Amino acid sequence: MIIVLDTNFLLIPFQFKIDVFRQIEGILEVPHEIVVPSGVLSELRKLSKGHGKEGAAARFALKLVESSKVRKVRSTGNVDDWIVRYATKEEAIVCTNDVGLRHRLKNEGVKMIALRSRARLGVV
């Protein structure tokens, strides 16, 4: 099982003090691999140059990705478009809080994990 992380999902650990990797482990009862597209990393790098909470959250997210066992995959074009194509093709689960992306994924029949409350993740 492949799990794809979106940019805004990687901001959750800083914003809500949630260990997203541990919660994903608790939700999924099957072996899985977590994937981060290169486009997501580019978006995080861009955000990390900013000031305030969003910049700090992006810097934290980049450190989190570097220190965890995620596979970085090359993505091209618009990140959301790539995630939809990849998730559909690979039958992956996408972790995102982006409402527009969630709507597109739902239309494609892709399973998703999102923030369900300020303290936990859940399948949507």
N, C-alpha and C positions, 0 to 999 in steps of 0.2 A: 504494500500500500504506500502510495506517495502522498505526501502532505506538502502543499505549496503555501508559503507565507507571503502575504501582501505587505506593502509598506506600512499602512496604518496599523496593521496587526502587530508589527514589531515595535510600535510606539507604546503599546499597552503596558509592558513591564515597568516603564518609567512613570507613565501617567497614573496607573492604578495599583502599582506595587504588586503585580501578579506574576508568578512564575509560569509563563505560558508553556514552556517545555514540559514542566511537571504536570500541568493540567491536561495537556494533549496526551501524555502518557496515561493519565487516569481515564480519559474519555475513550481512547482506542484500546481494544483488547487484542489487536492483531499486530504482527511485526510491521514496522513502517520506517520510511526514510523521509526526513524533512529536507525540502528543497527551497532555496532562495534564488530567484532569478536575478541576473546581473542588472536588469533594469530597476529592480527594487533597491539594490545596493547603490545604484547611481542616484535614485531619488533620495535615499537616506543621506548620501554624501552632500547633496545639494542642500537638503534641509539642515544638516549639521553645521553649515556655515552661518546659519542664522542665530540670532540671540533669543533669549527667552526660553520658555518651557518647551516649545517645539524643537528648537535647536538642541537643547539638552537631551530631550527624549531621543532624537535622531542619533546623537553621539553615543548615547547609552546603547541604543539598538545596534549600532555598528560594532561596538565592543562585544555585545552579547553574541552576535553572529560569528565574530572571529573566535570567540572562546568556546563555542558549542560545536557539536558534531553535526553540522548541516552541510549538505552538498550544494555548492554554488553552481548554477547552470547558466549558460549563455542564453540571453534572450535578445530579440531584436524587435524594433518597432515600438508601438504603444504598449506599455506594460500590461494594462488591463486586457487588451486584445490578446496579447501573448498568453496570459494566464488562462483566459477562457479557452483558447485553442489547445493549450497544453493539458489542462485539466480534463477537457473532453476526450482528447486522444488517449491520455494515460489513465483515465478513470480515477483521477486524483481527487483528494479532498482539499478544498481551498480554505485557508484561514484568513478572513477579512472582516472588517467592519464597514467597508465602503458600500453604502446602500445601492448605488448604481451598479457596481460590480456584482453585488449579491443578487440583484434582480436579473442580470444577464446570465449568471451561473444557474439560477433557479430555472430559467427558461431552457437551459441546456441539460437540466437534470443532474447537475453537479452537486455533490454533498459539500456542506460548508460547516466550519466551526467559527463562532463569533463570540464576542463578549455578551453574556446573557444578563449579567448584573454587574455592579461595580466590583464584584469579588470573584466571579467565576466565569469560565468559558462553557459553551454548550454547543451541541449540534443544532443547526437551524435548517 
